[in-house]
Structures are given as C-alpha cells and as structure tokens.
Amino acid sequence: MAKARQYTALDLFSGCGGFTLGLQRAGIKVLGAIDFNKEAVETFKLNFPTVPYVTEGDMTVMKPEDVARSIGTHHVDVVVGGPPCQGFSMARQRDGANHGERRLVKDARRELYQEYLRFVDYFQPKVFVMENVLGIKSAEGGKYFSAVQHEARILGKGEGKPGYRVHAQVEHAWELGVPQKRKRQLIIGVRSDLPGYFPTTLKAPNRSVPNITLGPAIMDLPPLRAGAGEEEREYDLALRERSLDKYGELARKYLYDVLQVGITKKLTAHRARRHSERDLGDFKKLKEGQSSAVAMRNGVKFDFPYSTKSFKDRYTRQSRDSQCSTIVAHLSKDGLMFIHPTQNRSITPREAARIQSFPDWFELPVARIHQFRLIGNAVPPLVSEAVGNEVVDFLEQQTTMRKTKTNRTIPNSHEEAVQWLLPVLDLSAKDLKQLDKDEFLRAWRSVAYLYPGLHPDSALDHGPTVEKREEGPNWVMMIEPRLVTPYYRQSGWPVVLKPLADEAWRRDDAGLLADDELYSIEAQYAGMTMPYTA
C-alpha cells in the first residue's frame, strides 16, 4: 500500500544516529536530532547530511519552541530517543564498570526522561518511542519505570491535551536480525485520540537475517594482532569470498543488505586496541565461546589480578556459532568481555558496529575510545527500522479507520458499557472463567469502549503502587466509583478491572480469544467517537 504521505520525526538524545538510520530506512523523514555529546553530534552530521537540524545541546535547558523554529514546524508525527540509560543499568556500580558487585547508585541521568517527555508534550507526536535498558523496570523498586509510564499517560491532560496510551515491551534484537544477545526495553506511547494498538511484536525488516550468528557478520574482515590495524584500508575481497563460501546466503544477505559492503569503498575503524602481555596470555587460555568463569571451573588458572569472586566473567571469548554478548559503551574502557572468536585480541570498533547492524559506510570520525562508546550506546539500526516500519503501518491505518456498529457485543453508549460491566465486577476468577464467550466479550469490549486510553498489554504489569483519584465522570462515580478509583499508577488500570483483564489474557493464552477480540479496536474506536449523553 502506498503511503498517504511522508511522516516526520524528531530524534532526541540521538547519539550517533542508530535510531535515525532505522527511521530513514522505514521511509520516515527525520527533521532534527539533539545530543549533548560533541563526538556523537560530529558523527551524526557526517553520516546524515540531509537531516536539516542537528545540534549539540543540553536537553535540560533547551526550549522546544526554539527547536520548532529551527526545524520549521511545531508538530512531528514521531518522537524517538533513548535518554541516557546508564543510570538504570542492572550492571551499574559506583565506578561505572560492568563487572563485580552490583549495586544501584544515585544518578541524575534517570531524570532525563522528563526532558524527553517535555518535548513530547510540546510537539504532540502521534507516536513516541523511548528506548532503554531492562534495568529501568527494576531501578528503585520500579519507581522510575512507573513514573515514566504514568507521566506519559497524563501528559498535557491539565491543558486539555489527549495524553498518551502507553505500554512497554521488550525487544530481542537477535529476532530482528542483530547478531547479539541484546534485550532492550521499549516504552511506546500512542496519542490517546488515535484508535488502535501499536503491535507488541515487531516484524524483522526484509533486509535482516533473524537469529544470525557472529561468524557471518565479522569473519570476512582482515585478521589483526592486538594494537594493529589502520583507520582506513582496503577490504580483503578474497577473504570475503571464503567467508561467503563458508556461511552461504546468511552471510551474503547480512553483508550486502544490512552492512551494505557493496556500496562501501573503504573499510574503516578496523583497528584493534593494545593489551598487556598478561591479558594476551590469559586470552590464549580461553576456548571459543568460553568465559573465564567456565574456564576456572575447569581448572584453568589465570594471571589477572582481580577478585575471582566478583570478576569471574572478566574475560569472554565470543563464539562464531552464536550471537555475541550485548555490545555496551564499556567497550571504550576495555574489551575483555569481547575477545575475538579466533584471534588473540578484543573486537575492533568496526566489528562492534557490524554486531550492532550499522552498515560499513557509517563512518566514525572520532578517536577509538569514542567510537566504542558511541556504538555501544546506539540503538541497533535494524531494531529502529523494525520500529519505524510498524510506526508507518500504524499511522497508515489511521487513514482507513471507520466507525462501525457491526458487532453485537459492542456497547451503543457509555451508559450501556457501564451496565454491561457491573455484573462482572465482583465475580471470582472461577466465575469469570465460566462466563459464556459472548457475555465475557460484552464486558471486555466495554472496557475498551470506556477506557480507550488504556492498553491491554499494560494490564500484564500494573506495578506495585495503587493510588486514588477524584476526577472522572460524575455519573460513573455515582453508579460505581470503583470504575474510576483506586487505580494502578503504572498501568493506569482501575484495580476493579484486574480480574477481568487477567481472564482476558488467560483466554488469549489458551487460544480462546482471537487478536481482534483481545485488542478490541472496533469497541475502542466506537467509545472515542461516541459523545457522553449522561
């Protein structure tokens, strides 16, 4: 289906441009990008010369209206970005390392999501996508994760703005064609005046090779000793052909469709860092795919001077036959967890970029320490392309959405929806399970009708905090106040509806509900377009 128009986006906390690259490949025009790091901005400008506004700036002091003037519009369709995630990382400790005792510390970077939402509030995109580490869910007992969802959901409500229907989903990068064991948290907001639910399972882009392993991604690159290599050199085309012979079409598709080696003239950033003789000696003791923890259990003795209790996984030799460990910014400090599968060194910036699915033409015009940090902090372009494709599909659906009244289990009014819900509010889990399907769907679709701003997926994770609120339609409060309060701060769902939502998901897991029954878009849209009559 041809796109109705080209959609526009703003990339906040853009880093070197992983999110922008994926959006561009999905056909979305990025109008601007902002990051506080000069090396990230330098790299972004070099690789994305057509993005009209790219600036180095502090999001805590920048004004959205100034950015609007610079990009020539006060509205974009999509806002994406990854507020710095290190403050949430499950592996973070006081010295910033990725090893040793895990202990959460205070970090002002956790509050930067508020600056992100400040720009969302101003530009009122149809969709926003925030990318972060899994640790955001557990940080401070879930406090920050709950705050992000809650604040996004009520964004601008006091000013008459619609707010956002928010849900969170975890993406497994390897399922989208990224050759690493990377899991990331996506928080997705859809403006509440738009019907429909953003898909919670992303489709791998056509160019990708889902579940590809490390070997096809890097083994065509010229071998290096530790400390060797050049910033720019020729490819070894004979080695590439041998790699293609070994790995077949998987390697060919990844190299040519994802890494785009066919349009890249020179190999860049393929320089290995130096290592001490002690480290090099320890590297040699590791078999392919083995960590120092496993080796020590097998009786191997290492020379490294670290605690064998806190640093058991200090060294890891990656395997050609599996996905690489998650690429992280800590690579800028050392590469000891990223030892090449067959060579006695850690991986190079170009190898890290390939493992992140950056094409070979993507240049890194900064010092090697910054190259590693930029790549480690980036959103893998294949992941962002999958996000961009789904954003475009979702927005295109808005142009074909039509109000219908074809289903007899959809209420005709808000009053009828309440009346359909009342009989099930005090049923036990056993009684809900025994409800006739049509009777259950009447109640479940009444939820979508009355609460179009809630997402069914959010009902899977309410968080620990329950709050009370006074606002809500007076007539609903008079009939059944539990339909308004108390509610779960994180998910937004009224507590009284939890058993019904649990039963909906039980039926879905058992194959008793179709997708269009679980995600009742027809009922949701009917509720959005039907004015209150009470």
N, C-alpha and C positions, 0 to 999 in steps of 0.2 A: 504494500500500500504506500503510495507516495505521501510524503509528509505534507501536512497542511501549510507549514511554514518552518523556518529555521528557528529553533529555540536558543535562548541566550543564557549565559551562566556567569557567575562570579566565583572565583576560587580564592578562598580566604585561608591564611596560614598555608600558602600554596607550596612551600618548599621549592624543590627544583622543577616541579611540574608533572608529577605522575598522574594526578587527578585530571589536569588539563589535557594531557595527551589522550587519555581514555575517552574523555568527553568529546574531543575533536574527532576521534575515530568513530564515535557514535553519531556524528553529524551535528553536534551542539556547538554554537559559536561562543567562545569564551571572550568576554568583553574586558575583563580585568583580573589581575592577580596581585595579592598583597602578602608579603612576608617580611619579617624583621631582620632576617639574616642576609647579609650582603652577598655572601657566596651563593646562596640559593637564588637570589634575585639575578645575579650575574649569569648564572647557569640557565635560569628560566628565559631571560631575554635572548640569549644566544640561540636557544632551541625553539623558541616560539616568537619569531619576529612579527608575525601577523596579529598577535594579541595587542590591541591598541593601548592598553594601560597596564603597566607592570611597575610596581613601586616597592621600595624598601620602606617599611613603616611600622610603627608601634600601634597595634590594634587597640591598645588601652586608651590612646589619645586621639586616634583618627576619628573623623566625623563622617558618618555615612553620606551626608548631603554633599560633602566635598568630593567623595568618590563618585557620587551620582553625576556631578557636574563634569568630572573627568571622563567618565565613560559615556556621557551624553544621554543618560536615561535614569529615571527614578524607579524602574522596575526591571527585574530579570526573572526569567522563568525558573531558574535553578540556582541555588547557592550550595556549594560544596566546600569541604575543607576538613582538615584534621588539626584542631587545636592541639598544641604540643602534648604528646602522650606520656612523656617520661614520668610525669607526676603521678600517673595512675599505674605504672608498670608493676606487675606482680613480682618482678625480679629486682625492683629498685632498692638500693640501700644507700647509706649516707655518702659513700664516696662515688656513687653513680655507676659502680661496676655491675656486671651481670652475673657475678658468681658469689658464692659464700652465703652467709646468713641472710635470710630475707627479713627485712624489717621496713615497714612503711614509715616515711618521714613526711613532715610538713613540706608542701611545695606549692608556691603561688601559681604555678602553671595550671593547677587544677581549676582555677577560677576563670581561665581564658575562654571557656565555653560560653560564659556570659557575654563576652565581647562578640563572639560569633553570633549569638542569638540577637544581640543588639542590631547587627547588620541585617539579619533575617527579618526582624521586626520592621526595619525601615524599607527594605526592598520588596517585602511581601511576595517572595517567590511562590510558585505553585508547589514546589517540592524543595526540601533541603536534605542534604545527606552529610552527616557528620561521621568521620571515621576515627576509630580509636582502638587502643589495646583492650584485651579482655579484662585486664585488671581494673578497668573503670567500674565494673559491676560489683567488685568486692571491696574497693577502696573505702575506708572509713565505714565499714559495715553496710555498704551500698548507699551511703548518704549522697555521694556525688552523682551516681547513676540516677538515683531517684530525682535529684534536683534537676538534672538535665531534662529528663522526660517531663517532669511537672512544669517547669518553667517554659518549655517549648509549647506544651499543650495550652497554657493560659496566655501565651504571648499576645500582647495587644488587646486582651479582652476588655480592659478598662477603657479603651479608646474606641470601642466598637469594632475592632478587627476580629476576624474569624478564629484566630488561633490555629493550632496545628494538631492533626491526628497523628500521634507518634507511636512508633513501635521500634523495637530493637531486634536485630538479627545478627547471627554470627556467620561470617563467610569463611569457607575453607578455600584458600587460594588455589590449592592444587586441583580442586574440582573445576576451576576456571582456566586451567592451563598454565599455572605458575609452578615451576619445579622446586617448590619448597614447602615445608610443613608449617605454613603460616595460617594462623587464625586471627581474624580481626573483627572488632565489634562495629557494626554499622547502626547508627541511630537515624531513622528516616522519618521525616515529617512531611505530611501532605496537608495543604491548607484545607481547613475544615469545611469550606464552602464548596469543595470539589468532591464529587462522589467517587467511589471506587477505593480499592485497597491495593497499595503497592505490593507487588509479589514478594513473598518471603523466601523464595528460592530463585536465585539468579541463574540465567542460562549462560553457558560458556560462549564467548564470541566465536564466530565462524573461523577466525584465524587461529584459534587456540588449539592446543593438544591436551585435553584434560588428562590428569594423572601422569603427565610426562615426568621422567626421572632426570637426575642431574646430568648423566652422561651425555645424552644427545644435545644438551644445552651448552656444554663448555668444552667437550673433548676435542673439538676441531681447532682450538686455539693453540698457538705455538707454545711448546714447553718452556719453562723458565726455572732458573735457580733462584733461591731466596736472594732478594736485593737486586735482581736483574730485570731487564725489560726497558722499553722505551715508551714515551708518551704517544708517539705516533710511529707506525710501521706498516709494512705490507702484510696482508694475510698469507698464510701458508696454504695455498689452494690444493696442493697435493694431500696435505694432512686433512683438509676439509673433505676431500673425496673419500679418503679412507674412513673417516668418521661416518660419512653418509652410507658407505658400503656396510659398515658395522651396524648402524642404528636404523637404516632404512628410511621409510617415509615419515616416521615420527620426527627424526632429526631434520629432514628436508623441510617439512612444514614449519617446524619451530624456527629454524634458521632463516628461512626465506619469508614466511608470512608474519611471524612475530618479531624476530630480530632484524628482518629486512636487510640481510647481508648483501643481497643482490644490488641494492642501490647505495651501499656504503663503500666509499672509495678506499678509506684507510682504517686500519684497526687502531683505536686509541685507548688510553688509560689501562693498557695491559702491562702494568709494572708491579712486580712483587716487592713486598716490604722485606727489610732485613730481619733476621732473627739471630739470637745468640747461639753460640755453639751448643750450649746446654739444651736450649729448646729444640734445635735441629736434631740433637741426639735423641731427645725424648720423642720427637715426631716419628723417627725411624722405628721406634718400638711399637707403634700402633699399626694394626692391620686395617685394611679398608673397611669403613663403616663402624669402627670401634672407638669408644671413648676411653679416657684414662681410667674412669671408674670401673669399666668392664675389664680392662687390662689388668688393673690391680687385683681384682677378684681372681684373675687367672694367674696371679703370682708375679706379674711384671713389676719391676721396681723402677721408679722414675727419679730423675735428679732434680725436678723442680722443687723450690723451697717453700711451697705453700702447704697449708694445713690439709692433710688427707681427709679430714672430716668435712671441712667447708668447701673444698675445691676439688672434689673427686672428678668432676667433669671438666676440669680445667682445659684438657686437650680433647678434641674430637676430630678424627679423620672422616671426612664425608665419604659417601658411597656413590658410585656411578649408577647403581641399580635402585636407588630410592630417591625420594625428594630430599633436598638439602635442608639443614636446620634453618630456622627463621632468620633471615637477614636483619640485622639490628644496627643501630647507629654506633654501638660499642665497637664495631669493626674499626672505627677511627682510632681506638686506643690499642687494640691488639686483635689478631685474627686467630687466636689459639683454638677457638671452637670451630674454625672453618679451615681446617687443613685440607689441601687438595687431595683428591682420592688416590692419585698415583705419584704425585710429585712431592718433594720434601720441602714444602712451603705452605703458607696460607694463601687464600684466594686473592686475586687482584681486584681492583675496582671494576674493571670490565666484566670479569666473571661474576661479581656481585650484581652488577647491573643486569646482566643476562638472566641471572637467577630471579631477579625482580621483574623480568619481562620487558625491560627497556630495550628499544632497538639499538643496533650498533651505531647508527648515525647520531644518536643522542650524545652530545659532547659534554665533557666535564672540565671546563676551563679553569680549574682551581687546583690547589695543592692536594696531594693524595689523601692527607688526613681529612680534608673537607669532602673529597669525593666519596669516601666511605660513609661519612656522616650523612651526606645528602641522600645517597642511595638507600642507606639503612632507614632513614626517616620517611621515605617516599611511599606513597600508595602505589602498588604494582599497577602499571597501565592496563593489564588485562582485567584486573578487578574493576578498575574505574570504567573501562569500556563496557563491561557487563552491566554496571550500574547505569551508565549513560544510555545503553540500549533499552533498558527497562524504563527509564525516565521518559524517553521518547515514545515508547509504546503506550505508557500510561497516559501521557498528555494527548496523544493522538486519539485515545479512546474518549477523551472528554468531548471531542467534536462530534462523536456519533451517539453520545448518551441521550436517550429519550425516556421521558416519563411514561410508564406503562402501568396498567392495572389488570394484568393478565393472571395474577396468581391469587387464589382464594385465601391463601394464608398470609396475605399482606394486609395490614390494617388500612382502613379508609380515612382514619383521623387519629390525632394524638390521643384523644379520649378513648377511642376504641383500643388503641395499643395498650393503654394503661389497664383497661378492663381485661384484656387478654392475658396480661402479666399477673394480675392479682392472684388468680387461683394457684399459681405455681410457686409463689414466693416462700411459702412455708413447708413445701414438700421435702421429704427426706431424700437422700441420694437414691435410696431404693425405689421410692415412689417415682422420682424423675426418670429413672431407668425404665420403669414400666409404662411410661406415657406412650400413647399411640403417636406415631411419627407426625401425623398432621397436627395433632394437638401440641406436640413439642415444637414443631416449626412455627405455629402461630405465636407461641411465647418467644421463641428465639428471634423471629423476624420482627417482633415488636420491639426487641432490644435495639436492633439495627435502625428501626424507624424512629425511636425516641432518642437514641444516642448515636447519631451519625458521626460524631467526632471521636468515638472510641474505635479501637482496632481489636478484632477478635484475638490476634496474636498477643496483645498486651495482657489478655486475661490469663496467659500462661505464667506470668511472672508479675505479681502485684507488688512485691516488695514488702518490707515489714511494717511500714508506717500507715496507720489509719487516722484520718482527720475528719472533722465535722465542718460543714458549711451551711450557711443560712440561705444563700441565694438559690434560685430555682423557681420554676413556675409556681405561683401561689396555689393554683388549683391542684397541682400534683402534690404539693406539700400537705394540702388539706385531705386529699384522698389517701395517700400513702407516702409519708415523709421519707421512708427508707429508700425510695427510688431516687432520692437526692442525697441523703446523708445518713450514716457516715460513708466515706469513700476511701479508696486506696490512693495515697498521694502519688505513688509511682505510676500506676497504670491508669488512674482516673476512674476506674470502675466502681460503682456503688457496691458496698460489701454484700448487700442482699442478693445481688445477681451472681455472686461467685459460684454457688451450687449449679445454677443453670449453665453457666459458661463451662464448668467442669464436665457437665453431662454432654454439652455440645462437642467438646474435644474428645470425650470418651467415645462417642458415636462416630466421630471422624476417624479416630484411630482404629475402630472396629470395622471401618468401611461402610457404615450405615448412613453417612451423610456425603453427598457429593460436594465438590468445591463450591459450586454456586449456592448450595444450601448453607454451608458453613460461613461463607463470605456473602452475606445477603445484600448484594449491591442494589438489587431492584427495590428492596424494602428501604435501604438506606437512602436511595435517591428519592423515593416517594416521601419519606419523612422530611427531607431537605426542602422539597418543593411544596409541601402542604402547609399552609399557614395555620397558626393556632386559632381555634374558634372559641375556646373557653374564655 
